[in-house]
Amino acid sequence: MKRKPYFISEETGKLLERLILITSSRSILEIGTGDGYSTIFLAKAAKKTGGKIITIEPEKESAQRALKNLKQARLNKLVEIKQGNSLEILKTMDKKFDFVFIDGMKRDYLNYLKTIRKNLNKNCVIAAHNVISHKEKVQDYLNFVKKNFCSCTLPFDRGIEITIINR
Ligand SMILES: C[S@@+](CC[C@H](N)C(=O)[O-])C[C@H]1O[C@@H](n2cnc3c(N)ncnc32)[C@H](O)[C@@H]1O
């Protein structure tokens, strides 16, 4: 599929893929599917670890395009797309996750994390996109993860925050 400017970069996609592989993550959550460009990188890694992905997207048309793109990549069987309000969906989630990619509504990053805190396995890795380009909107998230967990900002592709839930 063709990459749009607001999707993650290919470099970030490869980093996410590698992180999933080295952590042997099997249970993966994505918040903010878009058209599924980032989901394809997650799913390629999940195929190798024997994992599955749940991805959440509020826009119906985006969710439909993501499904089409995943089908074209022959990765749709590894991915469950949940279309709807992510905070509502996350509140009712009972699965535990090894790896989370956050790329939804920037102002809600901290809300997402607090809502899924109960669902994160020890040593869960969280990657969050746009932490430099949208620094003001995600500042509360950055303060929280840097204070409570092992967390660092990677200065490429609009900023990626990598956090390890080490307690
Ligand atoms: C930057 S795009 C995602 C791009 C995708 N992750 C990629 O890199 O290929 C952000 C997406 O977040 C979605 N979004 C907006 N509010 C959201 C929310 N509350 N929860 C989840 N996704 C949300 C938007 O509809 C949009 O599709």
The ligand as a MOL file (V3000), in Angstrom:
LIG
                    3D

  0  0  0     0  0            999 V3000
M  V30 BEGIN CTAB
M  V30 COUNTS 27 29 0 0 0
M  V30 BEGIN ATOM
M  V30 1 C -1.8440 9.1070 12.3590 0
M  V30 2 S -3.2690 8.1450 12.0190 0 CHG=1
M  V30 3 C -2.7340 6.4970 12.2830 0
M  V30 4 C -1.7770 6.0480 11.3030 0
M  V30 5 C -1.3280 4.6220 11.4630 0
M  V30 6 N -1.0050 4.2730 12.8230 0
M  V30 7 C -0.0970 4.4450 10.6110 0
M  V30 8 O 0.9630 4.9480 10.9930 0
M  V30 9 O -0.2190 3.8140 9.5620 0 CHG=-1
M  V30 10 C -4.1620 8.4050 13.4440 0
M  V30 11 C -5.4320 7.5980 13.4870 0
M  V30 12 O -5.9320 7.6840 14.7900 0
M  V30 13 C -7.3190 7.6410 14.6870 0
M  V30 14 N -7.8930 8.1280 15.9180 0
M  V30 15 C -8.4150 9.3230 16.2380 0
M  V30 16 N -8.9140 9.3200 17.4670 0
M  V30 17 C -8.6940 8.0640 17.9620 0
M  V30 18 C -8.9930 7.4290 19.1420 0
M  V30 19 N -9.6160 8.0740 20.1270 0
M  V30 20 N -8.6330 6.1370 19.2780 0
M  V30 21 C -8.0070 5.4590 18.3030 0
M  V30 22 N -7.7020 6.0280 17.1510 0
M  V30 23 C -8.0380 7.3070 16.9690 0
M  V30 24 C -7.6230 8.4940 13.4840 0
M  V30 25 O -8.9030 8.1850 12.9540 0
M  V30 26 C -6.5050 8.1140 12.5470 0
M  V30 27 O -6.8880 7.0690 11.6960 0
M  V30 END ATOM
M  V30 BEGIN BOND
M  V30 1 1 1 2
M  V30 2 1 2 3
M  V30 3 1 2 10
M  V30 4 1 3 4
M  V30 5 1 4 5
M  V30 6 1 5 6
M  V30 7 1 5 7
M  V30 8 2 7 8
M  V30 9 1 7 9
M  V30 10 1 10 11
M  V30 11 1 11 12
M  V30 12 1 11 26
M  V30 13 1 12 13
M  V30 14 1 13 14
M  V30 15 1 13 24
M  V30 16 1 14 15
M  V30 17 1 14 23
M  V30 18 2 15 16
M  V30 19 1 16 17
M  V30 20 1 17 18
M  V30 21 2 17 23
M  V30 22 1 18 19
M  V30 23 2 18 20
M  V30 24 1 20 21
M  V30 25 2 21 22
M  V30 26 1 22 23
M  V30 27 1 24 25
M  V30 28 1 24 26
M  V30 29 1 26 27
M  V30 END BOND
M  V30 END CTAB
M  END
